[in-house]
């Protein structure tokens, strides 16, 4: 960012020792006076012009909304702050590789004494980018090809295609993303996909072919997402030893659902300072899904939530508390599908159990549940004796935790809601 000066055309005062000669008696040479440089940090300024250099396929009307706040700056510090925020908004669009800001005094016949010009020097991404990588895991190797067209039509749209060819399965996905000009949080996306998943804890294999549409928008301090999804699901057994309960679930089904994530319908309220290792703030997620009213043979209402609170303590320690819960209610006489139920257990939910190894099962195959709750209390402290303090060692923490949770099925009757919860599972580290 350049240094900002304002030029004043007032001549510098002449003062010097008395030498017995008056200044009027001396013929002064014709020397051009250099303008005085005056720093404008604490003076009121006016942003007269904002330039964006380096545009190719991007339409300027989209960027006008992102830089509008720069014109409202009142002093130099405010100009620098608003220009930095505008730079972050331009980078957030995902259409520029680099954005630099230059601030200088206004030039030209209409320049004001306290006028400033702000220039954003941008470098656009290529019209097409690609990627290639290989992945090995879960006794399978795969080759992944990716193709991305950023700024497809010049207004921050994005078209993405990904193809994965594996030794066992093949999958693909095509998505189109379109934000609203000036409100990047308001956006629409359309997805077409085929995904295959293997779930060894249930001896189940699932292949989904579907299309979905999502609309995201902020409301006050929350972010909401409304989603419609139509998916053709094919369930099969992963092994010959699969239990009869899993074999009963095998076959084809069609699910058409409306869902939302609020804080879909979904909602998210997130005030954490970091999503990985937060030191303060909280998180609230609420997810709702209604299936069956827009077609398909899966009919249910699904609700789940997540709450997280974080508090900084003495000696650079952090106390974190979290709570999850969910309920799956079938609509009509048809039972819920193994693909729609909740699963619990493992390092991401209730530690001390294998991955998704809680709840109802049949001959070692876990079938999921229609209701669950889980909670955790975590204490993160620096490593003992602080090795690597101030550097690499600060990336590691000592973790003390207490987890508890339960997963079960519900029996529904006329005006009766009955549940057999059994024992609560609560692992603790030693």
For each residue, the residues with C-beta under 8 A, 3 or more apart:
1: 80 83 101 102 103
2: 102 103 104
3:
4: 39 40 76 79 103 104 105 116
5: 37 38 39 40 105
6: 37 38 40 43 105 113 114
7: 35 36 37 38 105
8: 35 36 38 113
9: 35
10: 36
11: 33
12: 33 36
13:
14: 23
15:
16: 19
17:
18:
19: 16
20:
21: 25 26
22: 25 26
23: 14 26
24:
25: 21 22
26: 21 22 23
27:
28: 31
29:
30:
31: 28
32:
33: 11 12
34:
35: 7 8 9
36: 7 8 10 12
37: 5 6 7
38: 5 6 7 8
39: 4 5
40: 4 5 6 43 45 75 76 114
41: 75 76 77
42: 75 76
43: 6 40 75 76 114
44: 74 75 114
45: 40 73 74 75 76 79 114 115 116
46: 112 114 115 116
47: 50 70 71 73 79 115 116 117 118
48: 106 110 111 112 115 116 117
49: 106 117 118
50: 47 67 70 71 117 118 119 120
51: 117 118 119 120
52: 55 60 63 67 119 120 122
53: 119 120 121 122
54: 121 122 123 124
55: 52 58 60 63 122 124
56: 124
57: 124 127 151 154
58: 55 62 63 95 124 151 154 155 156
59: 62 63 154 155
60: 52 55 63 64
61: 64 181
62: 58 59 65 66 93 154 155 156 181
63: 52 55 58 59 60 66 67 90
64: 60 61 67 68 182
65: 62 68 181 182 183
66: 62 63 86 89 90 93 182
67: 50 52 63 64 70 86 89 90 118 120
68: 64 65 71 72
69: 72 73 82 85 86
70: 47 50 67 73 79 82 83 86 118
71: 47 50 68
72: 68 69 82
73: 45 47 69 70 78 79 81 82 83
74: 44 45 78
75: 40 41 42 43 44 45 78 79
76: 4 40 41 42 43 45 79 80 116
77: 41 80 81
78: 73 74 75 81 82
79: 4 45 47 70 73 75 76 82 83 103 116 118
80: 1 76 77 83 84 103
81: 73 77 78 84 85
82: 69 70 72 73 78 79 85 86
83: 1 70 73 79 80 86 87 101 103 118 120
84: 80 81 87 88 101
85: 69 81 82 88 89
86: 66 67 69 70 82 83 89 90 101 120
87: 83 84 90 91 99 101 120
88: 84 85 91 92
89: 66 67 85 86 92 93 184
90: 63 66 67 86 87 93 96 99 120 122
91: 87 88 94 96 99
92: 88 89 184
93: 62 66 89 90 96 156 179 184
94: 91 125 150 156 158
95: 58 124 125 150 151 156
96: 90 91 93 99 122 123 124 125
97: 123 124 125
98: 122 123
99: 87 90 91 96 120 121 122 123
100: 120 121 122
101: 1 83 84 86 87 118 119 120 121
102: 1 2 118 119 121
103: 1 2 4 79 80 83 116 117 118 119
104: 2 4 107 116 117 119
105: 4 5 6 7 111 115 116 117
106: 48 49 111 112 115 116 117
107: 104 111 117
108: 111
109:
110: 48
111: 48 105 106 107 108 115
112: 46 48 106 115
113: 6 8
114: 6 40 43 44 45 46
115: 45 46 47 48 105 106 111 112
116: 4 45 46 47 48 76 79 103 104 105 106
117: 47 48 49 50 51 103 104 105 106 107
118: 47 49 50 51 67 70 79 83 101 102 103
119: 50 51 52 53 101 102 103 104
120: 50 51 52 53 67 83 86 87 90 99 100 101
121: 53 54 99 100 101 102
122: 52 53 54 55 90 96 98 99 100
123: 54 96 97 98 99
124: 54 55 56 57 58 95 96 97 151
125: 94 95 96 97 129 150 151
126: 129 150
127: 57 149 150 151
128: 147 148 149
129: 125 126 147 148 150
130: 145 146 147 148
131: 144 145 146 148
132: 143 144 145 146
133: 143 144
134: 141 142 143 144
135: 141 142 143 144 164
136: 140 141 142
137: 140
138: 198
139:
140: 136 137 166 167 168 169
141: 134 135 136 166 167
142: 134 135 136 164 165 166 167 169
143: 132 133 134 135 164 165 166
144: 131 132 133 134 135 162 163 164
145: 130 131 132 162 163 164 165
146: 130 131 132 160 161 162 163
147: 128 129 130 160 161 162
148: 128 129 130 131 158 159 160 161
149: 127 128 152 158 159 160
150: 94 95 125 126 127 129 158
151: 57 58 95 124 125 127 154 155 156 157 158
152: 149 157 158 159 176
153: 157
154: 57 58 59 62 151
155: 58 59 62 151 178 181
156: 58 62 93 94 95 151 178 179 181 184
157: 151 152 153 176 177 178 179
158: 94 148 149 150 151 152 176 177
159: 148 149 152 174 175 176 177
160: 146 147 148 149 173 174 175 176 177
161: 146 147 148 172 173 174 175
162: 144 145 146 147 172 173
163: 144 145 146 170 171 172
164: 135 142 143 144 145 170 171 172
165: 142 143 145 170
166: 140 141 142 143 169 170 171
167: 140 141 142
168: 140 198
169: 140 142 166 196 198 207
170: 163 164 165 166 194 196
171: 163 164 166 193 194 195 196
172: 161 162 163 164 193 194
173: 160 161 162 191 192 193 194 195
174: 159 160 161 191 192 193
175: 159 160 161 189 190 191 192 193
176: 152 157 158 159 160 189 190 191
177: 157 158 159 160 187 188 189
178: 155 156 157 187 188 189
179: 93 156 157 183 184 186 187
180: 183 184 186 187
181: 61 62 65 155 156
182: 64 65 66
183: 65 179 180 186
184: 89 92 93 156 179 180 187
185: 216 217 218 223
186: 179 180 183 216 217 218
187: 177 178 179 180 184 215 216
188: 177 178 213 214 215 216
189: 175 176 177 178 213 214 216
190: 175 176 211 212 213 214
191: 173 174 175 176 211 212 213 214
192: 173 174 175 210 211
193: 171 172 173 174 175 208 209 210 211 212
194: 170 171 172 173 207 208 209
195: 171 173 207 208
196: 169 170 171 205 206 207 208
197: 205 206 207 208
198: 138 168 169 204 205 238
199: 202 203 204 205 206 238 356
200: 203 238
201: 343 354 355 356 357 365 366
202: 199 238 246 338 356 365 366 367 368
203: 199 200 237 238 239 241 242 243 246 365
204: 198 199 235 236 237 238 242 246 249 338 339 365
205: 196 197 198 199 235 236 237 238
206: 196 197 199 233 234 235 236 339
207: 169 194 195 196 197 233 234 236
208: 193 194 195 196 197 231 232 233 234
209: 193 194 231 232 234
210: 192 193 229 230 231 232
211: 190 191 192 193 229 230 231
212: 190 191 193 227 228 229 230 231
213: 188 189 190 191 227 228 229
214: 188 189 190 191 225 226 227 264
215: 187 188 225 226 227
216: 185 186 187 188 189 223 224 225 226
217: 185 186 223 224
218: 185 186 222 223 224
219: 222 223 224
220:
221: 269
222: 218 219 262 263 267 268 269
223: 185 216 217 218 219 263 267 268 269 270
224: 216 217 218 219 260 261 262 264 265 266 267 268
225: 214 215 216 260 261 262 264 265 266
226: 214 215 216 258 259 260 264 265 266
227: 212 213 214 215 258 259 260 261 264 266
228: 212 213 256 257 258 259 294
229: 210 211 212 213 255 256 257 259
230: 210 211 212 254 255 256 294 295 296
231: 208 209 210 211 212 254 255 256
232: 208 209 210 252 253 254
233: 206 207 208 252 253 254 255 339
234: 206 207 208 209 251 252
235: 204 205 206 249 250 251 252 253 337 338 339
236: 204 205 206 207 250
237: 203 204 205 240 242 246 247 250
238: 198 199 200 202 203 204 205 242
239: 203 242
240: 237
241: 203
242: 203 204 237 238 239 246 247 365
243: 203 246 247 362 363 364 365
244: 247 248 362
245: 248 249 362 363 365 367
246: 202 203 204 237 242 243 249 250 338 362 365 367
247: 237 242 243 244 250
248: 244 245
249: 204 235 245 246 337 338 339
250: 235 236 237 246 247
251: 234 235
252: 232 233 234 235
253: 232 233 235 296 297 298 337 339
254: 230 231 232 233 295 296 297 298
255: 229 230 231 233 291 296 297 298 340
256: 228 229 230 231 291 292 294 295 296 298
257: 228 229 289 290 291 292 294 296 298
258: 226 227 228 264 265 289 290 291 293 294
259: 226 227 228 229 264 265 266 287 288 289 290 302
260: 224 225 226 227 264 265 266 267 287 288 289
261: 224 225 227 264 265 266 267 268 285 286 287
262: 222 224 225 265 266 267 268 286 287 288
263: 222 223 266 267 268 269 270 283 284 285 286
264: 214 224 225 226 227 258 259 260 261 287 288 289
265: 224 225 226 258 259 260 261 262 287 288
266: 224 225 226 227 259 260 261 262 263 285 286 287 288
267: 222 223 224 260 261 262 263 284 285 286
268: 222 223 224 261 262 263 283 284 285
269: 221 222 223 263 282 283 284
270: 223 263 275 281 282 283 284
271: 281 282 283
272: 275 278 280 281 282 283 308 310
273: 278 279 280 281
274: 277 278 279
275: 270 272 278
276:
277: 274 318 380 397
278: 272 273 274 275 281 308 310 318 320
279: 273 274 310 312 318
280: 272 273 310 311 312
281: 270 271 272 273 278 310
282: 269 270 271 272 307 308 309 310
283: 263 268 269 270 271 272 306 307 308
284: 263 267 268 269 270 305 306 307
285: 261 263 266 267 268 305 306 307
286: 261 262 263 266 267 303 304 305
287: 259 260 261 262 264 265 266 302 303 304 305
288: 259 260 262 264 265 266 301 302 303
289: 257 258 259 260 264 300 301 302 303
290: 257 258 259 293 300 301 302
291: 255 256 257 258 296 298 299 300 301 302 340
292: 256 257 295 296 297 298 299 300 331 332
293: 258 290 299
294: 228 230 256 257 258
295: 230 254 256 292
296: 230 253 254 255 256 257 291 292 299
297: 253 254 255 292 334
298: 253 254 255 256 257 291 292 337 340
299: 291 292 293 296 330 331 332 334
300: 289 290 291 292 328 329 330 331 336 340
301: 288 289 290 291 328 329 331
302: 259 287 288 289 290 291 326 327 328 329 340
303: 286 287 288 289 326 327
304: 286 287 324 325 326 327 342
305: 284 285 286 287 324 325 326
306: 283 284 285 322 323 324
307: 282 283 284 285 322 323 324
308: 272 278 282 283 320 321 322 323
309: 282 320 321 322
310: 272 278 279 280 281 282 318 319 320
311: 280 318 319 320
312: 279 280 316 317 318
313: 317 318 319
314: 317
315: 381 382
316: 312 381 382
317: 312 313 314 379 380 381 382
318: 277 278 279 310 311 312 313 379 380
319: 310 311 313 377 378 379
320: 278 308 309 310 311 376 377 378 379 380
321: 308 309 375 376 377 378
322: 306 307 308 309 375 376 378
323: 306 307 308 373 374 375 376
324: 304 305 306 307 349 372 373 374 375 405
325: 304 305 372 373 374
326: 302 303 304 305 342 371 372 373
327: 302 303 304 370 371 410
328: 300 301 302 336 340 341 342 370 371
329: 300 301 302 370 410 412
330: 299 300 334 335 336 370 412
331: 292 299 300 301 334
332: 292 299
333:
334: 297 299 330 331
335: 330
336: 300 328 330 340 341 370
337: 235 249 253 298 340 341
338: 202 204 235 246 249 341 367 368
339: 204 206 233 235 249 253
340: 255 291 298 300 302 328 336 337
341: 328 336 337 338 367 368 369 370
342: 304 326 328 359 368 369 370 371 372 407
343: 201 356 358 359 366 368 369 407
344: 349 350 356 358 359 369 372 374 405 406 407
345: 349 350 353 354 355 356 357 358 359 405 407
346: 349 350 351 353 354 355 356 357
347: 351 355
348:
349: 324 344 345 346 374 403 405
350: 344 345 346 353 358 374 376 403 404 405 425 427
351: 346 347 401 403 427 429
352: 403 425 427 428
353: 345 346 350 357 358 425 427
354: 201 345 346 357
355: 201 345 346 347
356: 199 201 202 343 344 345 346 366 368
357: 201 345 346 353 354 366
358: 343 344 345 350 353 366 405 406 407 425
359: 342 343 344 345 366 367 368 369 372 407 408 409
360: 366 367 368 369 407 408 409
361: 364 365 366 367
362: 243 244 245 246 365 367
363: 243 245
364: 243 361
365: 201 202 203 204 242 243 245 246 361 362
366: 201 202 343 356 357 358 359 360 361
367: 202 245 246 338 341 359 360 361 362
368: 202 338 341 342 343 356 359 360 407
369: 341 342 343 344 359 360 372 407 408 409
370: 327 328 329 330 336 341 342 408 409 410
371: 326 327 328 342 407 408 409 410 419
372: 324 325 326 342 344 359 369 405 406 407 408
373: 323 324 325 326 405 406
374: 323 324 325 344 349 350 403 404 405 406
375: 321 322 323 324 403 404 405
376: 320 321 322 323 350 401 402 403 404
377: 319 320 321 401 402
378: 319 320 321 322 399 400 401 402
379: 317 318 319 320 399 400 401
380: 277 317 318 320 397 398 399
381: 315 316 317 397 398 400
382: 315 316 317 386 389 393 394 397 398
383: 386 387 388 393 396 397 398
384: 398
385:
386: 382 383 389 393
387: 383 393
388: 383 391 392 393 394
389: 382 386 393 394
390: 393 394
391: 388 394
392: 388 395
393: 382 383 386 387 388 389 390 396
394: 382 388 389 390 391
395: 392
396: 383 393
397: 277 380 381 382 383
398: 380 381 382 383 384
399: 378 379 380
400: 378 379 381 429
401: 351 376 377 378 379 428 429
402: 376 377 378 426 428
403: 349 350 351 352 374 375 376 426 427 428
404: 350 374 375 376 424 425 426
405: 324 344 345 349 350 358 372 373 374 375 424 425 426
406: 344 358 372 373 374 421 422 423 424 425
407: 342 343 344 345 358 359 360 368 369 371 372
408: 359 360 369 370 371 372 419 420 421 422
409: 359 360 369 370 371 419 420
410: 327 329 370 371 417 418 419
411: 418 419
412: 329 330 416 417
413: 416 418
414:
415:
416: 412 413
417: 410 412
418: 410 411 413
419: 371 408 409 410 411
420: 408 409
421: 406 408 424
422: 406 408
423: 406
424: 404 405 406 421
425: 350 352 353 358 404 405 406
426: 402 403 404 405
427: 350 351 352 353 403
428: 352 401 402 403
429: 351 400 401
430:
